[in-house]
Amino acid sequence: MLSRIPFYHGTTKRMVISVGSLFANIFCVTKDRLGVTKKIVTVPLAYLNKEKFIVRLKQDPTLNEDAEITLPRLSYEIVGMDYDSVRQLNKINKVNGETNNRSVYTYAPVPYNLTFNVYSYTRTMDDTFQIMEQIVPYFTPDLNLSIRIKEGSDEVENCSLTLNNHNIDDQYDGSFEDRRYIIATYSFTLKMNYYGPVFGIDDPEKHFGEGPAVQIIKKVQVNLNSNKYTATVNPFEADAGGVFNIDEGWAMRDKNPATDFDQDRKL
């Protein structure tokens, strides 16, 4: 078992939201022959696979829609995930912190590069150029994002988002009845870190209780060779000023040579 503590920091979700928010305010302007603005459209954005969107453009999967999908539109998705050995720190380094007057720590994060593709779907090349010129000026070729990396924490990490390349695919093949659409693809790489469990704050076995008494130790477990000693407050809901007993006991410990050292170290 990799960890005895269930944990989820929501890191990937935060990265997806942060990248998508960059492209949430892209506009296309329509002008007449005299250069007078007729319409300003905010380009809709969705997390969607490109191939599925192309199918929606070509046909009506629900068979009950009378209107075609309105263009322009934007979509994006994660297309790759690679370990970045260059940014890897010593794995036994600790990152210390404090919460609720308690010291907490975690080990050095694991660096990964997430590859995102952003797609623009337009009817005219002018709309494609408008979207492109609202994206590329901000990447030289990278852009730093300040992202809260863990839920319930104010810790902010600077993540570098790099624009790798950009290409345009003009779907002009087919008959005159076929709908023309232009797809532009922007490839980005986000340098980020994944963190393991935070020791001292997550307490799935309720060693520290809950509520106002969260800092009162209510359960202790000590491994001694092949034996296991436990001491637990009874009733478990009792506070420091209440009436309670300490239930003590000894039991045979499950021996796991592959993980014994790591488990003892965490205790």
N, C-alpha and C positions, 0 to 999 in steps of 0.2 A: 504494500500500500504506500502511495507516494506521501500522503499526509494524513494525520489523525484528526486534523481540524478542517471541517468544511469551510470554504471561503470562496468569495466571488467579489472582485473589486469593480466589475463593470467596465474594465479598461477598454476592451474592444468596442463596446457600445459607445463610450465617450469619444473614442477616436472617429467612429463613423459619423456621429452627430456633429463633431467639430469640423470635419472635412466638408460635410454637406452644407453646414451653415455658411461656408465661404461663398457658395454659389446660389444662395437663396434670394439674392437681390440683383439678378441679371435682367436687363431691360432690352427690348427691341423697339425702335422708333420707326414709324411709317410716315413718309413725307410724300407730298405731291410733286409734280414736275417743277413747281416754283420754289420748292424747298421748304414749304410750310408744313409743320408737324400736324398730321392728321390723327395719329393714334400712338399711345405709348403702352406697351404690353409688358407686364412682369412675366418672365419665362418660368413656367411651373417646373418644379424639381421633385424627383421621386427616386427612391432607392430601388432600382429595377435592372434586371439583366437586359443587355442590348438586343439579343436575339428574340426575347419575348416581346420587346417593344416593337421590333420590326414586324413580327407576326400580327400584332394589333394594328399596325399601319396598313398591312396588305389585306387583312380580312377582318370580319366581325365575328369574334368567337362566341358571342352571346346570341347572335342571329336575330337580335331585336332592336339594334341601334340604327336609326335612320341617318345620323350624321357621322362623318369621319372624325378622327382625332384631330384636334386643332393644333397646328404647329405655329411657332416653335415650341420645343420642349427640351428639358434637360433630365438626364438620369445618371446615376453613378453606382458603382459596386466595387467590392473587394475582389481582386482577381489573383492575388498571390500573397504569400507570407514566407519570409526568409530570415533565418538566423543570421545575426550580424556579429561575427566573432571579433571584429576589430574593436568594437565598443565594449566587449565583455570585461568586467572588473573581476577582481578576486572573489570567488564564490562564497568565501567565509567572512567577507566584510559585512559588518552589521550597520544598519541604518537605524539610529536611535531616535525616539521621540517621546512625547508625553501627552496623555489624555486623561481627563478626570483625576488629576493628581496622581496618576500611575505611570510608571515608565513602561514604554512599549518598544518593540524592535522588530525588524524584519531583516532578511539577508539581502545581499546585493541582487538587483533586478537582472533579468535576462533580456538582452537587447534583440529586438526584431525589427524588420523592415516590412511594412504593409504596402502593397501595391494597389492603388486605386485607379480605376478608369472612369473618366467623366465623359459623357456623350451628349452632343447637341444634335437635335433633329430639326431641320428647317426646310422650307420650301424654296428659298432663294439663297443665292450666294451672299447677297448683301446682309441678310440676317445672320448667316454664319460668321461673316467678318465682324459684325457688331458684337456678337457674343465673344469671339476670340479676342477682340481688343479690350474687352472688359475683364479678361482673365490674365493674359500673358504679361502685362506691365508690372504686376505685383510679384513676379517670380524672376529672380536674378542669379541662378535659376531656382533658388529656394526661398521659402517664407517660414519664419518662426511662429509657432502657435503656442500659447500658454494654456495648458489644459490641466484641470484637476484630475489626477490620475486614479484616485480611489474614492469610492462613495463614503460619505461621512467624514471626509478629511478636507482641510483647506490647503493641503500640500499641492503646489503647482509645479508642473514640469514643462520645460521648453522642448517642443518637438519640432523637428525640421521637416517641412513638406517641400519636396523638390519636383519641379516639372521636368520630366524626362524627355518627352517628345510630343508632337502634335501632328495628326494627319487628317486629311479630308477625303471622304468617299462620296462621290456624286453618283447616285443611283439613276443614271439616265437610260439604261438599257430597257428594252421592252417596247410595247406598242404605244400609239398616241393616247390610248385610253388609260394606260397605267399612270398612277400618281407618281410624280417626281418628288424625291426627298433627298436631302443632303445630310450625311452623318459625319460629324467631326469628332475625333477621339483624342482626349488629352490623358496622358499617362503620368501618374504621380507616384512618388515614393515617400512614405511617412516613416521617419525614424522614431521609434518609441520603445518603451520598456514594459515588461510584464513582471509584476511583483508576486511573491509567494505569500503565505499566511503571515499575519501580524500577531506576534506572540505577546500576551499580556492584555489584549483587548478583546479578542474573540474568545468566547467561553461557552462552546456548545454543550459541555457537560455540566454547566452551572456550578463550577468550582467556586465562583465568587458570588453566587446568588443573583438576585435581580432587584430592580427598583432602588429605593433609598439605601438599601444595605449592600449595594453592589460592590463595595470595597471590603466587605467582611469575608474572610476565607471560611467557607463552610464545608469543604471537602478536601482531604489531603490523601494522596496516594504515594507510597514509597516502595520501590522495588529493591529487594535485598536478595541477591542470588536467585534462588528458585522460588522465593516466597514474596508475597505482596501484602503490605500493610495498608489498611484504609481506616480513616477516621472521618465520620460524617456527623454534622449537626442534626439533631432530631428534636422537634420537627424542623425541616429544612427551611421553613418560612420564618423562623424565629429571628429576631434582631438582637443586637448586643445587650439590650436591657431586658429582654424577655426571659422566660423560663425554658430551658432546653437541656438535653442530655447529649453526650458525645458517644456515638456508637462506634466501637473499635472492632476490628476483625483482621484475621490472617487468612490467606488463601494461597494456593499454589498458583504460580505465575506461568502463563503461556510463554514458552521459550521460543524466541525467533532470532537466531543468530544473525540473520541478515539485517535486522533493524534494531537490535537491542541497544547498540551504542547510541544511535540517533535518538531513541526514545528516552534513554536515561539522560542524555544531554539536555533535552527539551524540558524534562522535569526539573 
